[in-house]
Amino acid sequence: MTDTFRADPCSICAEPVERHTESYCNGCGRLFHLNQREDLPGRDCGTVSLSEAHLALEFLCNACLEAAPAASPTLDAVLDLSEAAQAAGMSEPELAQAAAAGSVPHRRTAGGSLLFEREAIEGLLRARGRA
């Protein structure tokens, strides 16, 4: 069986994309050049980086990179239940109850830990008139 590869055009430069440069943008889903081999020539019409928010590789085309906000959130913006409760001036059970009631946005890790964005806790403080 012959392996065939149809060279679709890059969404950024419109040139054909070879198999070793084929990537899809996590932002818009479009095809773009990203050379994945050091031993073969190829252009880059985007980048790949480690997303601190998702702890995964994030592929972005140049169009989405240019449209992306200047500063991406860092791990300093994420608080666990204990840190968030302290920042909000609440007890951990009280904050966990507020999260369960949908009063404050949160995420639960696979291990069961509650995580909050610092911005959400600041919003909770403003809503309670404590900020």
N, C-alpha and C positions, 0 to 999 in steps of 0.2 A: 504494500500500500504506500502510495506517495503522499508525503506530508506537504500540503499546499497551504500557503499563507497569502491572503489577500491584503495588500498594503493599502489600508484606508488612509485618508489624509488627516494630518494633525489639525486639531481645532484651532491652534494658535498660528502656525505658519503655513498651513495648507499643503505642506510637502508630505509624500508618502511616509508612513510609519513602518519601520522594520520590526521584526519580531523582538529583537533585543532592546528596542527603544519604546515598546508599547506600554503605556500606562494610562490609567483612567483616573480622572480627578475625583477626589472625595467631596469636593465642593459642588461641582456642577455635573459630574458624571461623564464629561466629554473625554475623548481620546486625545492624548498629547505625547510628544517625544520626551522620554527620560531614559538616557543611556544607562543600562543596568550591567554593562560589561566593560571592564577596563581594557580588555584586549581587543575590542572592536571599536571603530570610530562611530560616533553618533552625536546628535545634538540634544540639548536639553531645553525644552519649552515649559519647564516647571521644575518642581523640586519634591523631595521626599524628606520628611523630618519626623522626629518622635513627638507625638502629641502628649504633653504632660497631663492633659485633662482625661484622655482615654487610654494612656499608656499603650499606644499602638502606633504603627507607622501611618503617616498621613501624607497622601499624594495630592499635590495641588498644582494646577496649571498656572501659567503666568497671569492669565486674566483674573483668576480667583485670588492670586497673591496680591495683585494690585488693588483689588476691591476689598481685601481683608482689613479689619481694623488694625491700627498701628500697634496696639499692645494686646497680646493674648493673655488670658488668665494664667496665673501661676499657681503652684501648690500652696503658696502663702494665702491665697484667697479661699482655700478649702479648710473648713474647721470640722473636727469630730464633735460628738455630742458634748463632751466635757468642756472643750474650748468654746463652743458655741453657747452653752449654758452660762459659762462665766462671762462671756462678752455681752450676753443679753440680760445678765443680772437675774437669772432664773435658776431653779434647780434642774438637774438632769431629767427627773421624771416629768416635771412640768413642761419642759421643752419637747420631750419625746411625745407627750400627750398632744401638744400643739401641732407637732408634725403629723401625727396620726389623724388629727382632725382636719388637716389640710390648711392650717393657718400659716404655715411657713414651708416654702419649698425645700425639699431635701432629697437625698438618694440613700438607698440602703445597699451596702456592699454585699457580696456573696457570703461573707462571714457574718452578716447581720448588723454591722456597725452603721450608725446613722452619720451621714456627712451633710454639711451645710455650706453654702457659699457665704462668705463674709458679708457680701452685699445683701443677701436675704435676711441675715440677722440684723443688719443696720435698718432694713426696711421694717422689720418687726418692731424694733425699738421706736422708730418714727411713728408707727401705727399705734403704739401704746403710749406715745407722748413722752418717752424717756430720752429721746435723742436731743 
